[in-house]
Amino acid sequence: MSTNPGQATYERMQRANDVMIVSSFALWAMLIGFVPVAALRLLSA
């Protein structure tokens, strides 16, 4: 961490952006994995 307030704000925003990107990848991975399973279960029911 740096002592410059502007740099600290930038680092905090960058970290938040990284979390959002990873979260969106996780969401898409869950959807891609879950939708076919749910469709097969609904069709076979």
Secondary structure by P-SEA (a helix, b strand, c coil): ccccaaaaaaaaaaaaaaaaaaaaaaaaaaaaacaaaaaaaaaac
